[in-house]
Amino acid sequence: MGKARSAGARRKAPGIPVGARGGPARPNPNPFEVKINRQKFQVLGRKTRHDVGLPGVSRARAIQKRTQTLLKEYKERDKSNVFTDKRFGEYNSNISPEEKMMKRFALEQQRQHEKKSIYNLNEDEELTHYGQSLADIEKHNDIVDSDCDADEPGTLSAELTAAHFGGGGGLLHKKTSQQEGEEGEKPKSRKALIEELIAKSKQEKRERQAQREDALELTEKLDQDWKEIQTLLAHKTPKSENRDKKEKPKPDAYDMMVRELGFEMKAQPSNRMKTEEELAKEEQERLRSLEAERLRRMLGKDDENSRRPGHVSADDLSDGFILGEDDRRLLSYKDGKMNVEEEQSREASDGESEEEEGEDSSEEDPEESDDPDSHSDLESDEESEEGSGTPEKERRHAPGKRLTSDGQKAREAARTELPYTFVAPESFEELKSLLSGKSIEEQLLVVERIQKCNHPSLAVGNKAKLEKLFGFLLEYVGDLATNDPPDLRMIDKLVVQLYNLCQMFPESASDSIKFVLRDAMHEMEGMIETKGRAAFPGLDVLIYLKIAGMLFPTSDFWHPVVTPALVCMSQLLTKCPVRCLQDVVKGLFVCCVFLDYVSLSQRFIPELINFLLGILYIATPNKQNQGYTLVHPFRAFGKNSELLLVSDEEDMATWQRKSLSLHWASGLKAQTKTEANHTRLSCLAVCLALVKRCVLMYGVLPSFHDITRPLRALLTEHLADCSHPRELQELCQSILTEMENQKHHCQPLICEKSKPVPLKLFTPRLVKVLEFGRKQGSSKEEQERKRLIHKHKREFKGAIREIRKDNQFLARMQLSEIMERDVERKRKVKQLFNSLATQEGEWKALKRKKFKK
């Protein structure tokens, strides 16, 4: 062991001395201390991660790097101030030192002379006020005498100074040289001296005034002479006139807009918009107050109060301001005497009527009595004009009669007036009783007021009431459609109310429409099962189909209401035969509704094209060799094969194109043969118009050209028949022209050609050779992903390791600081104890000396 130690000592003796921070002191390392990590064998493609060097060198470098970065940040962790060197060009090596000094000197001078504030005045500038220096004015050398207008302000005469500031004694004992020469004169008294001083001061004042006037005259004279001389000099226009003479540029459109915006009124703050619930509540309160007022007018409770004239003062501004109750009585005379008793009796009757009104209207809202609408203007002007010519006695008794007659008229008007509040009907019979016997406007007003009085936000059960109201209105529309004649105007107005309710309750509205359509389809299927054929439904079902397209979106690929409606209309066009003129009108109406449904989605409807072809077929005279066959519900031969054929030339000549009325769909029959022929021609015109719409909509389809071959033949046949009216011939020609002008933008569908199946080839089977050291069974992307994951883990572990080393380094630094503070504290404590011990020894020594003495 000793030999080993001595050998180790011998190896360490010539080692490299370590510096203060652990770094090497000499650049040449000892070859015996070089650490070499050898590999047992080399692997191709593998990078070596083993370094060759001195042990501890990398650790010393890491400590040195942390000392320069981490330790510096640790020591400056609580410091926020930074020293900034703002010397000009201190760190600019492109500027010479002479240029730096010159620029710094210039900046310093500039900083001294520049004004840092508007109140910082420089001492070099001399400021003046009316030609006088402010520095001289601040000395207060001139003393202004307010009693005199001296030319030299601030100077006082000797006499005045002696009189005011000398006590007057100087004036009494003063003797001038003239007075001393005159021996015979007596000395002047004080009063005489003061009068003489006053007279002298007045004389001096007059002289100064005269000098001032002379100076003013001379100044005016000089001004006049200068004006005469100035006219002889060259006349130069001032700068201001030159500026005015220059043409000002016309303002641009942008400048004009800016000026207009400058003069526009700024936006004013407004009240917030009310919510739907608040608006509904206000509308309900308004209707309730109007209904209460109508009931009071109907009972005649406010007739006398409303017609009683009130006292109007001469100072009244008529602004509606009421200070308090007016207890003053209206002055009236009867037979030359004041009519006081009648006033008292009238007041008593008014009080009794008010008590009765309070008992009757206790259930009403107290705010309703304050309604300003008192209907006091119901008095007719005719009665007032008739009463103007009556004598005084008749005039006294006329107002009572007029009041009673007007009151009766007001009650009758209130009884006939439409109520303002309605309760939501619970059944269809109640709604029908509310709407029966009223005009269209009144019916719409009733429905609108029912909605407002039963808004869902006002009560809990109002939502269910309005949902029922939608079904009742739908049933009422069907009832109107089945009337003879149908009330189409009222139906058109009620669609708006149905739309509003549908927007509020879409689910219940869709359920109601689906129920109606389902009922119609079940009825049609029952007729087919029993009779083998079905007839077109009534006008009410057709109107329901039209309303469904107006209430719900028709462009959706699938809709719970519109899709069943489309199926229902297609069934009507394919299963309902055309046996009379009424069926033709109903079928054309269904075609119009069909085109409205598919106007946005542009779906191709074969049932629609087939029905229009059938209508044209039954209006064609020659049916031989047409080259096509009809499809159900039309027949090539039979009783109704020429239903729309018109052979009377006079009826064709008198026919005029107009819209086809729906009254024909409700069972209206033609009174004469001419009217029936005109109706047939109108149906043919509507059919041609629908065909034109189909051509414009479906003309771009590739298969539409093949589908419309029989249509071309029928239209050509109609054109060949010259007996048709000119308008129908022009319509047929426009359809044929439109069909020829249509371009085929789309190619017809063709089956895709499949590629030929190749023959089986005996290809060699490639087997991947396994490579040791790599994970097999994965693609290149998976290997790259695993490599990145492995690299991320390695870097993550390295970062954790560096953070741990940083924490250890900071902990060592903190421990060293604590140890230094402890050493310093121990040193100071030891020093204090030593000084105290020294003082204690000296005190004891001094005490011994005193004791010995």
C-alpha positions in Angstrom: 0.0 0.0 0.0 2.8 2.3 0.8 4.4 1.7 -2.6 1.2 2.4 -4.2 0.7 5.6 -2.3 4.3 6.7 -3.1 3.7 5.9 -6.7 0.5 7.9 -6.7 2.3 10.7 -5.0 5.0 10.5 -7.6 2.4 10.7 -10.3 0.7 13.6 -8.7 3.8 15.6 -7.9 4.5 16.7 -11.5 0.8 17.4 -12.0 -0.6 20.7 -13.2 -1.2 23.3 -10.5 -4.8 24.5 -10.4 -5.6 28.2 -10.4 -7.9 30.1 -8.1 -11.0 29.2 -10.1 -10.1 25.6 -10.8 -8.6 26.4 -14.3 -5.2 25.0 -15.5 -2.2 27.2 -14.7 0.0 25.8 -17.6 -1.1 25.3 -21.2 0.8 22.0 -21.6 -1.1 19.1 -19.8 0.7 16.3 -18.2 0.4 13.2 -20.4 0.0 11.0 -17.4 -3.2 12.8 -16.4 -4.8 12.9 -19.8 -8.0 10.8 -19.6 -8.7 8.7 -22.6 -12.0 6.8 -23.0 -11.3 4.0 -25.4 -13.9 2.1 -27.2 -13.7 -1.7 -27.3 -14.6 -1.8 -31.0 -15.7 0.6 -33.7 -19.1 0.7 -35.2 -19.6 2.1 -38.7 -21.9 5.0 -38.9 -21.9 5.6 -35.1 -20.7 8.9 -33.8 -18.3 8.8 -30.9 -19.4 10.7 -27.8 -16.2 10.3 -25.8 -13.8 13.2 -25.3 -10.1 13.2 -24.7 -8.8 15.7 -22.2 -7.9 16.5 -18.6 -10.2 15.4 -15.8 -12.1 18.3 -14.3 -11.4 20.8 -17.1 -15.0 20.7 -18.4 -16.3 21.1 -14.8 -14.0 24.1 -14.2 -15.1 25.7 -17.4 -18.8 25.2 -16.4 -18.1 26.7 -13.0 -16.4 29.7 -14.7 -19.3 30.2 -17.1 -21.8 30.1 -14.3 -19.7 32.6 -12.3 -19.7 35.0 -15.2 -23.4 34.7 -16.0 -25.5 33.1 -13.3 -23.6 34.5 -10.3 -23.7 38.0 -11.8 -27.5 37.8 -12.3 -27.8 36.5 -8.7 -25.9 39.5 -7.3 -27.8 42.0 -9.4 -31.3 40.4 -8.6 -32.4 43.3 -6.4 -30.9 46.2 -8.5 -33.0 48.1 -10.9 -30.8 51.1 -11.7 -28.6 51.0 -14.8 -25.7 53.3 -15.6 -26.0 54.8 -19.1 -23.2 56.6 -20.7 -24.7 59.5 -22.7 -21.5 61.1 -23.8 -21.6 61.9 -27.5 -19.6 59.5 -29.6 -18.0 57.7 -26.6 -18.4 54.3 -28.2 -18.2 55.4 -31.8 -14.8 54.6 -33.3 -15.5 56.3 -36.6 -15.3 59.8 -35.0 -12.0 61.3 -34.2 -11.4 62.7 -30.6 -11.2 66.3 -32.0 -14.6 66.0 -33.7 -16.0 64.5 -30.5 -14.8 67.5 -28.4 -16.1 70.0 -30.9 -19.5 68.4 -31.1 -19.7 68.1 -27.3 -18.8 71.8 -27.0 -21.5 72.8 -29.6 -24.1 70.7 -27.8 -23.2 72.3 -24.5 -23.6 75.8 -25.9 -26.8 74.9 -27.6 -28.2 73.5 -24.3 -27.3 76.7 -22.5 -28.9 79.1 -25.1 -32.0 77.2 -25.9 -35.3 78.1 -24.1 -36.4 75.4 -21.8 -39.6 77.2 -21.0 -41.6 80.2 -22.2 -41.1 81.8 -18.8 -37.3 81.4 -18.8 -36.0 84.8 -20.1 -32.5 85.2 -21.3 -30.4 88.0 -19.7 -28.8 89.0 -23.0 -32.0 90.3 -24.5 -33.3 93.7 -23.3 -37.1 93.8 -23.0 -38.9 97.1 -23.4 -42.4 98.5 -22.7 -43.5 101.5 -24.8 -39.9 102.3 -25.6 -38.7 102.1 -22.0 -36.5 99.4 -20.6 -38.1 97.1 -18.1 -34.9 97.2 -16.0 -35.2 101.0 -15.6 -38.9 100.8 -14.9 -38.3 98.3 -12.1 -36.1 100.8 -10.3 -39.1 103.0 -9.6 -37.2 106.3 -10.1 -40.2 108.2 -11.4 -42.9 109.3 -8.8 -46.1 110.1 -10.5 -48.0 113.2 -9.1 -51.7 112.7 -9.7 -52.6 116.4 -9.0 -50.4 117.9 -11.7 -49.8 117.1 -15.3 -46.1 117.9 -15.4 -44.0 117.1 -18.4 -41.4 115.6 -16.2 -43.2 113.2 -13.9 -41.5 112.4 -10.6 -40.1 115.9 -9.8 -41.5 118.3 -7.2 -40.8 122.0 -6.9 -39.0 123.3 -3.8 -41.9 125.5 -2.7 -44.3 122.6 -2.8 -41.9 120.3 -0.9 -41.4 123.0 1.7 -45.1 123.6 2.0 -46.2 120.0 2.4 -43.3 118.4 4.0 -41.7 121.3 6.0 -44.5 122.0 8.3 -45.1 125.4 6.8 -42.4 127.1 8.9 -40.1 127.6 6.1 -42.6 129.6 4.2 -43.2 131.9 7.2 -39.6 132.7 8.0 -38.3 132.6 4.4 -37.1 135.9 3.1 -36.1 136.3 -0.5 -33.5 138.7 -1.7 -36.2 141.0 -3.0 -38.0 141.1 0.3 -34.8 141.9 2.1 -34.2 144.8 -0.3 -37.6 146.2 0.5 -37.5 147.5 4.0 -40.8 149.4 4.1 -42.9 146.3 3.2 -44.5 144.1 5.9 -43.8 140.3 5.9 -46.5 138.2 4.2 -48.8 136.0 6.2 -49.1 132.2 5.8 -52.5 132.5 4.0 -51.0 134.9 1.5 -48.0 132.6 0.9 -50.3 129.6 0.3 -52.5 131.6 -2.1 -49.4 132.7 -4.0 -48.2 129.1 -4.2 -51.6 128.0 -5.6 -51.6 130.7 -8.2 -48.1 129.8 -9.2 -48.9 126.1 -9.6 -52.0 127.0 -11.7 -49.9 129.2 -13.9 -47.4 126.4 -14.5 -50.3 124.0 -15.3 -51.6 126.5 -17.9 -48.2 126.8 -19.5 -47.8 123.0 -19.7 -51.3 122.7 -21.3 -50.4 125.4 -23.9 -47.2 123.5 -24.7 -49.1 120.3 -25.1 -51.6 121.9 -27.5 -48.8 123.4 -29.5 -47.1 120.0 -29.8 -50.4 118.5 -31.0 -50.9 121.2 -33.6 -47.4 120.6 -34.9 -47.9 116.9 -35.1 -51.1 117.3 -37.1 -49.4 119.7 -39.4 -46.5 117.2 -39.9 -49.0 114.4 -40.6 -50.7 116.5 -43.3 -47.4 117.4 -44.9 -46.4 113.8 -44.9 -49.6 112.8 -46.6 -49.0 115.4 -49.3 -45.5 114.1 -49.9 -46.6 110.5 -49.8 -48.8 111.0 -52.8 -45.8 112.1 -54.8 -43.9 108.9 -54.0 -44.3 105.6 -55.9 -47.4 103.9 -54.9 -46.8 100.4 -53.7 -49.7 98.1 -52.9 -49.5 96.6 -49.4 -48.9 92.9 -49.0 -52.4 92.3 -47.7 -53.9 93.7 -51.0 -51.4 91.6 -53.1 -52.6 88.5 -51.2 -56.2 89.4 -51.9 -55.4 89.9 -55.6 -54.0 86.4 -55.9 -56.6 84.0 -57.1 -57.7 81.7 -54.4 -57.7 78.0 -55.4 -61.2 76.5 -55.6 -61.9 74.2 -52.8 -61.6 70.6 -53.5 -64.5 68.1 -53.0 -62.7 66.7 -50.0 -62.3 70.2 -48.5 -65.9 71.0 -49.0 -66.9 67.7 -47.4 -64.7 68.5 -44.4 -66.3 71.9 -44.0 -69.8 70.4 -44.2 -68.9 67.8 -41.6 -67.6 70.6 -39.3 -71.0 72.3 -39.5 -73.0 69.1 -39.1 -74.9 68.6 -35.9 -73.2 66.2 -33.5 -75.0 63.0 -32.5 -77.2 63.4 -29.4 -77.5 60.7 -26.9 -80.8 58.8 -27.1 -82.7 56.5 -24.9 -81.9 52.8 -25.0 -83.9 50.6 -27.3 -86.6 48.7 -25.5 -86.8 44.9 -25.4 -89.6 43.0 -27.0 -91.0 42.2 -23.5 -91.1 45.9 -22.6 -92.8 46.8 -25.9 -95.4 44.1 -25.4 -96.1 45.3 -21.9 -96.5 48.9 -22.9 -98.8 47.9 -25.8 -101.0 45.8 -23.4 -101.3 48.7 -21.0 -102.2 51.1 -23.8 -104.9 48.8 -25.0 -106.3 48.2 -21.5 -106.5 52.0 -20.9 -108.3 52.5 -24.3 -110.7 49.7 -23.5 -111.5 51.2 -20.0 -112.1 54.6 -21.6 -114.4 53.0 -24.2 -116.4 51.3 -21.5 -116.8 54.6 -19.6 -118.0 56.3 -22.7 -120.4 53.5 -23.4 -121.9 53.8 -19.9 -122.0 57.6 -20.2 -120.1 58.2 -16.9 -117.8 60.9 -18.1 -120.1 62.9 -20.4 -121.0 65.6 -17.9 -117.5 66.0 -16.6 -116.0 66.1 -20.0 -118.4 68.7 -21.3 -118.3 71.0 -18.3 -116.3 74.1 -19.2 -113.5 74.9 -16.8 -112.3 78.2 -15.6 -109.5 79.6 -17.8 -107.3 82.4 -16.4 -106.0 85.3 -18.4 -102.5 84.2 -17.5 -103.0 80.6 -18.6 -100.3 79.5 -21.1 -102.3 76.4 -22.2 -99.4 74.2 -21.5 -101.3 71.6 -19.5 -99.7 72.6 -16.2 -102.1 72.2 -13.2 -101.0 73.6 -9.8 -103.8 72.0 -7.8 -107.6 71.5 -7.7 -109.5 74.5 -9.0 -112.3 75.3 -6.5 -113.3 78.5 -8.1 -116.9 78.7 -9.4 -117.9 79.7 -12.8 -119.7 83.1 -12.7 -123.2 83.0 -14.2 -126.3 85.2 -13.9 -130.0 84.4 -14.1 -132.7 87.2 -14.3 -130.0 89.7 -13.3 -128.9 87.7 -10.2 -125.9 85.5 -9.6 -126.8 81.8 -10.1 -125.1 80.3 -7.0 -127.7 77.7 -6.1 -127.5 76.0 -9.4 -123.7 75.8 -9.1 -124.0 74.3 -5.6 -126.6 71.7 -6.8 -124.4 70.9 -9.8 -121.4 70.4 -7.6 -123.4 68.0 -5.3 -124.6 66.0 -8.3 -121.1 65.9 -9.6 -119.8 64.6 -6.2 -122.5 61.8 -6.2 -121.7 60.8 -9.7 -118.0 60.7 -8.9 -118.8 58.4 -5.9 -120.8 56.1 -8.1 -118.0 56.0 -10.7 -115.5 55.2 -7.9 -117.7 52.2 -6.9 -118.2 51.0 -10.4 -114.6 51.4 -11.5 -112.9 50.0 -8.4 -111.7 47.0 -10.3 -110.1 49.1 -13.0 -106.6 50.5 -13.1 -106.3 53.8 -11.2 -104.1 55.1 -14.0 -106.9 54.7 -16.5 -108.9 57.6 -15.1 -106.1 60.0 -16.0 -106.4 59.3 -19.7 -106.3 62.6 -21.6 -108.7 61.2 -24.2 -112.0 62.5 -22.8 -113.8 62.7 -26.2 -114.9 66.2 -25.3 -114.9 67.0 -29.0 -118.0 65.0 -29.8 -120.2 68.1 -29.9 -121.2 68.8 -33.4 -120.5 72.1 -35.0 -123.9 72.0 -36.7 -125.8 72.3 -33.4 -123.6 75.2 -32.3 -124.3 77.0 -35.6 -128.1 76.4 -35.3 -128.1 77.7 -31.7 -126.3 80.9 -32.6 -129.6 82.4 -33.9 -131.9 81.4 -31.0 -132.9 83.9 -28.4 -131.5 84.1 -24.9 -134.1 81.9 -23.2 -133.7 79.2 -25.8 -130.0 79.5 -25.5 -130.1 78.9 -21.8 -132.1 75.6 -22.2 -130.2 74.4 -25.3 -127.0 73.2 -23.7 -128.8 70.6 -21.6 -130.5 69.1 -24.6 -127.3 69.1 -26.6 -125.4 67.4 -23.8 -128.0 64.6 -23.6 -128.1 64.1 -27.3 -124.3 64.1 -27.6 -124.0 61.7 -24.7 -126.4 59.3 -26.4 -124.4 59.5 -29.6 -121.2 59.0 -27.7 -122.6 55.9 -26.0 -123.8 54.5 -29.3 -120.4 55.1 -30.9 -118.7 53.5 -27.9 -121.0 50.4 -28.2 -120.3 50.0 -31.9 -116.5 50.7 -31.4 -114.2 47.7 -31.6 -112.9 46.6 -28.1 -109.3 47.1 -27.4 -108.6 44.0 -25.3 -109.5 40.5 -26.2 -109.1 37.1 -24.5 -107.4 34.4 -26.5 -110.0 32.1 -27.9 -110.0 28.5 -26.6 -111.8 27.0 -29.6 -112.3 27.7 -33.3 -116.0 28.6 -32.6 -114.9 31.4 -30.3 -112.5 32.9 -32.9 -115.2 32.6 -35.6 -117.7 34.4 -33.4 -115.1 37.2 -32.8 -114.4 37.7 -36.5 -117.8 37.1 -38.0 -119.8 40.1 -39.2 -116.7 42.4 -39.3 -114.9 44.0 -42.2 -111.4 42.9 -43.3 -109.7 45.7 -41.4 -111.6 45.0 -38.2 -110.8 41.3 -38.4 -107.1 42.0 -38.8 -107.3 44.5 -35.9 -108.9 41.8 -33.7 -106.3 39.3 -34.5 -103.5 41.8 -33.9 -104.9 42.9 -30.5 -105.3 39.2 -29.5 -101.6 38.7 -30.1 -100.6 41.9 -28.3 -102.9 41.3 -25.2 -101.6 37.7 -25.0 -97.9 38.1 -25.7 -95.8 35.2 -24.3 -93.7 37.6 -22.1 -96.8 38.9 -20.2 -98.0 35.6 -18.7 -97.0 32.0 -18.4 -99.8 30.4 -20.4 -99.9 32.9 -23.2 -97.5 30.8 -25.3 -99.9 27.9 -25.5 -102.8 30.2 -26.2 -101.0 31.8 -29.2 -99.9 28.3 -30.5 -103.6 27.3 -30.5 -104.4 30.6 -32.2 -102.2 29.6 -35.2 -104.2 26.4 -35.7 -107.5 28.3 -35.3 -106.4 30.9 -37.9 -105.3 28.1 -40.3 -108.7 26.5 -39.9 -110.4 29.9 -40.4 -108.4 30.3 -43.7 -109.7 27.0 -44.9 -113.2 28.0 -43.9 -112.9 31.2 -45.9 -111.6 29.3 -48.9 -114.6 27.0 -48.9 -117.1 29.8 -48.9 -119.0 30.7 -52.1 -117.4 32.9 -53.3 -114.0 32.5 -51.4 -112.8 35.5 -49.5 -109.3 35.6 -51.1 -108.6 39.2 -49.9 -109.0 38.2 -46.3 -106.9 35.1 -46.8 -104.1 37.3 -48.3 -104.2 39.6 -45.3 -104.2 36.8 -42.7 -101.0 35.4 -44.2 -99.1 38.2 -42.5 -100.5 37.3 -39.1 -99.7 33.6 -39.7 -96.2 34.5 -40.7 -95.7 36.4 -37.4 -97.0 33.6 -35.3 -94.8 31.1 -37.3 -91.7 33.1 -36.5 -92.6 33.1 -32.8 -93.6 29.4 -32.6 -92.1 27.5 -35.6 -92.5 24.0 -34.1 -96.2 24.3 -33.4 -96.8 26.0 -36.8 -95.0 23.1 -38.6 -97.1 20.6 -36.7 -100.3 22.3 -37.7 -99.3 22.5 -41.4 -98.2 18.8 -41.4 -101.5 17.8 -39.8 -103.5 19.5 -42.5 -101.4 18.0 -45.3 -101.5 14.6 -43.7 -105.3 14.8 -43.5 -105.5 15.7 -47.2 -103.2 12.8 -48.2 -105.2 10.3 -46.2 -108.4 11.5 -47.8 -107.0 11.1 -51.3 -105.6 7.6 -50.5 -109.1 6.6 -49.2 -110.7 7.8 -52.4 -108.2 5.8 -54.5 -108.9 2.7 -52.4 -112.6 3.0 -52.7 -113.2 4.4 -56.2 -109.9 3.6 -57.9 -109.3 7.3 -58.7 -109.0 10.6 -56.8 -110.3 14.0 -57.6 -108.4 17.3 -57.1 -108.9 18.6 -53.5 -110.7 21.7 -52.6 -109.4 25.2 -52.7 -108.5 25.1 -49.0 -105.9 22.4 -49.5 -104.4 24.3 -52.4 -104.2 27.5 -50.3 -102.5 25.5 -47.5 -99.8 24.3 -50.0 -99.3 27.9 -51.0 -99.1 29.2 -47.4 -96.6 26.4 -46.5 -94.2 27.7 -49.2 -94.5 31.2 -47.8 -94.0 30.4 -44.2 -91.1 27.9 -44.5 -87.8 27.8 -46.6 -88.3 25.9 -49.8 -84.6 25.7 -50.9 -83.5 23.2 -48.2 -82.5 19.7 -49.3 -84.9 18.2 -46.8 -87.5 20.1 -44.6 -90.1 18.6 -42.3 -92.9 20.7 -43.9 -91.8 21.6 -47.4 -90.7 18.0 -48.4 -94.1 16.5 -47.5 -95.8 19.4 -49.4 -93.7 18.6 -52.5 -94.7 14.9 -52.3 -98.3 15.9 -51.9 -98.2 18.2 -55.0 -96.5 15.5 -57.1 -99.2 13.0 -56.1 -101.9 15.5 -57.1 -100.4 15.9 -60.5 -100.0 12.2 -61.2 -103.1 10.6 -59.5 -105.8 13.2 -60.1 -107.4 13.0 -63.6 -108.5 16.1 -65.4 -112.2 15.7 -66.1 -113.4 19.3 -66.2 -112.3 22.9 -66.5 -112.2 23.2 -62.8 -109.6 20.4 -62.6 -107.5 22.3 -65.2 -107.5 25.4 -63.1 -106.6 23.5 -60.0 -103.8 21.6 -61.7 -102.3 24.8 -63.2 -102.4 26.4 -59.7 -100.5 23.4 -58.3 -97.9 23.9 -61.2 -97.5 27.5 -60.2 -97.0 26.6 -56.6 -94.5 23.9 -57.7 -92.4 26.4 -59.6 -92.4 28.8 -56.7 -91.1 26.0 -54.5 -88.2 25.1 -56.8 -87.3 28.6 -58.0 -84.2 28.7 -55.7 -83.2 25.1 -55.6 -84.0 24.5 -59.3 -84.9 20.9 -58.8 -86.2 19.1 -61.9 -89.8 18.0 -61.4 -90.9 15.4 -64.1 -94.5 15.4 -62.8 -94.7 19.1 -63.6 -93.4 18.7 -67.2 -95.8 15.7 -67.8 -98.9 17.7 -66.6 -98.0 20.7 -68.8 -97.6 18.4 -71.8 -101.0 16.9 -71.1 -102.6 20.3 -70.9 -101.1 21.2 -74.3 -102.3 17.9 -75.7 -105.9 18.4 -74.8 -105.8 21.8 -76.5 -104.3 20.4 -79.7 -106.7 19.8 -82.6 -104.8 17.2 -84.6 -103.6 14.2 -82.6 -102.5 11.8 -85.3 -98.9 10.7 -85.6 -97.5 12.8 -82.8 -94.7 10.4 -82.1 -95.2 10.1 -78.3 -97.6 8.6 -75.8 -99.4 10.3 -72.9 -98.8 9.4 -69.3 -101.5 9.1 -66.6 -103.6 11.0 -65.6 -104.2 12.0 -69.3 -105.6 9.8 -72.0 -105.0 10.0 -75.7 -108.6 9.3 -76.6 -111.8 9.7 -74.7 -114.3 12.1 -73.4 -111.9 14.7 -72.1 -109.2 14.4 -74.7 -110.3 17.7 -76.3 -111.3 19.6 -73.1 -109.4 22.8 -74.0 -110.0 22.8 -77.7 -111.7 26.0 -79.0 -113.2 25.9 -82.5 -115.3 29.1 -82.4 -113.4 31.8 -84.4 -115.5 34.6 -83.0 -114.7 33.7 -79.4 -111.0 33.6 -80.4 -111.2 37.0 -81.9 -112.9 38.5 -78.8 -110.6 36.9 -76.3 -108.1 39.1 -74.3 -105.3 37.8 -72.2 -105.8 38.3 -68.5 -105.1 36.5 -65.2 -107.0 33.4 -64.4 -109.2 33.8 -61.4 -109.2 31.2 -58.6 -113.0 31.4 -58.4 -113.0 28.8 -61.1 -111.3 26.4 -58.7 -114.0 26.9 -56.2 -116.8 25.5 -58.4 -117.7 28.6 -60.5 -119.4 27.6 -63.7 -119.5 29.5 -67.0 -122.7 31.2 -67.8 -122.3 31.2 -71.5 -120.3 29.3 -74.1 -118.3 32.3 -75.0 -117.2 32.7 -71.4 -116.2 29.0 -71.3 -114.1 29.4 -74.4 -112.4 32.5 -73.1 -111.6 30.5 -69.9 -110.1 27.7 -72.0 -107.9 30.1 -73.9 -106.8 31.7 -70.6 -105.8 28.3 -69.3 -103.8 27.6 -72.4 -102.0 31.0 -72.0 -101.2 30.2 -68.4 -99.9 26.8 -69.5 -97.6 28.3 -72.1 -96.3 30.9 -69.6 -95.4 28.0 -67.2 -93.7 26.1 -70.0 -91.6 29.2 -70.8 -90.6 29.4 -67.1 -89.6 25.7 -67.2 -87.5 26.3 -70.3 -85.7 29.2 -68.7 -85.1 27.2 -65.5 -84.2 23.7 -66.9 -82.9 24.6 -70.3 -79.2 24.1 -69.3 -79.8 20.5 -68.3 -78.4 18.0 -70.8 -81.4 15.7 -70.7 -83.9 18.5 -71.1 -83.4 18.5 -74.8 -84.6 14.9 -75.1 -87.5 15.5 -72.7 -88.8 18.4 -74.6 -89.1 16.7 -78.0 -92.9 16.1 -77.6 -93.1 19.6 -76.3 -91.6 21.0 -79.5 -94.0 18.9 -81.6 -97.0 20.3 -79.6 -95.9 23.8 -79.9 -95.2 23.4 -83.6 -98.7 22.0 -84.0 -100.2 25.0 -82.2 -98.3 27.4 -84.5 -99.6 25.5 -87.5 -103.1 26.2 -86.3 -103.5 29.8 -87.5 -106.9 30.0 -85.8 -105.3 30.6 -82.4 -105.1 34.2 -81.2 -102.1 36.2 -82.1 -100.9 36.5 -78.5 -100.8 32.7 -78.1 -98.9 32.3 -81.3 -96.3 34.8 -80.2 -95.9 33.0 -76.9 -95.4 29.7 -78.7 -92.8 31.2 -81.0 -90.9 32.8 -78.1 -90.8 29.4 -76.3 -89.4 27.7 -79.4 -86.8 30.5 -79.9 -85.8 30.2 -76.2 -85.4 26.4 -76.5 -83.1 26.8 -79.6 -81.0 29.5 -77.9 -80.3 27.4 -74.8 -76.7 26.2 -74.7 -75.8 22.9 -73.2 -73.3 23.7 -70.5 -73.3 20.2 -69.0 -72.4 16.9 -70.6 -74.8 13.9 -70.2 -73.8 11.3 -67.7 -71.7 8.4 -69.1 -70.5 5.3 -67.4 -66.9 5.5 -66.5 -64.6 3.3 -68.5 -62.9 0.8 -66.3 -59.2 0.0 -66.8 -58.4 -3.5 -68.2 -57.3 -6.0 -65.6 -53.6 -6.8 -66.2 -52.3 -10.4 -66.4 -50.8 -11.9 -63.3 -47.0 -11.7 -63.3 -44.6 -13.8 -61.2 -42.7 -10.9 -59.5 -39.9 -11.8 -57.1 -40.6 -11.7 -53.4 -38.3 -9.2 -51.6 -37.5 -10.0 -48.0 -36.0 -7.3 -45.9 -32.8 -8.2 -44.1 -32.9 -7.7 -40.4 -30.4 -5.2 -39.1 -29.2 -5.6 -35.5 -29.3 -2.5 -33.3 -32.4 -1.0 -34.9 -36.0 -1.4 -34.1 -37.6 -3.4 -36.9 -41.1 -3.5 -38.2 -41.6 0.3 -38.7 -41.6 2.6 -41.7 -39.1 5.5 -42.3 -41.5 8.1 -40.9 -42.0 6.0 -37.8 -38.2 5.6 -37.3 -37.8 9.4 -37.7 -40.5 10.0 -35.2 -38.9 7.6 -32.7 -35.5 9.3 -33.3 -37.0 12.7 -32.5 -38.6 11.4 -29.4 -35.3 9.9 -28.2 -33.5 13.2 -29.0 -36.2 15.1 -27.1 -35.8 12.9 -24.1 -32.1 13.2 -24.1 -32.2 17.0 -24.4 -34.9 17.1 -21.7 -32.7 15.1 -19.3 -29.7 17.3 -20.1 -31.7 20.5 -19.4 -32.9 19.0 -16.1 -29.3 18.1 -15.2 -28.1 21.7 -16.0 -30.9 23.2 -13.9 -30.0 20.9 -11.0 -26.3 22.0 -11.3 -27.3 25.6 -11.5 -29.3 25.2 -8.3 -26.4 23.5 -6.6 -24.1 26.3 -7.7 -26.5 28.9 -6.3 -26.8 27.0 -3.1 -23.0 26.9 -2.7 -22.8 30.6 -3.3 -25.5 31.3 -0.8 -23.8 29.1 1.8 -20.5 30.8 1.2 -22.2 34.2 1.8 -23.8 33.0 5.0 -20.4 31.6 6.2 -18.7 34.9 5.4 -21.3 36.8 7.3 -21.0 34.4 10.2 -17.2 34.7 10.3 -17.5 38.5 10.2 -20.1 38.5 12.9 -17.9 36.2 15.1 -14.9 38.5 14.5 -16.8 41.6 15.6 -18.2 39.8 18.6 -14.8 38.7 19.6 -13.5 42.2 19.1 -16.2 43.6 21.3 -15.5 41.0 24.0 -11.8 41.9 23.9 -12.6 45.6 24.2 -15.0 45.0 27.1 -12.4 42.8 28.8 -9.8 45.5 28.4 -12.1 48.2 29.8 -13.0 45.9 32.7 -9.3 45.3 33.5 -8.5 49.0 33.4 -11.5 49.7 35.6 -10.4 47.1 38.1 -6.8 48.4 38.1 -8.0 51.9 38.7 -10.2 50.7 41.5 -7.3 48.9 43.1 -5.2 52.1 43.0 -7.9 54.0 44.7 -8.3 51.3 47.3 -4.6 51.3 48.1 -4.6 55.1 48.5 
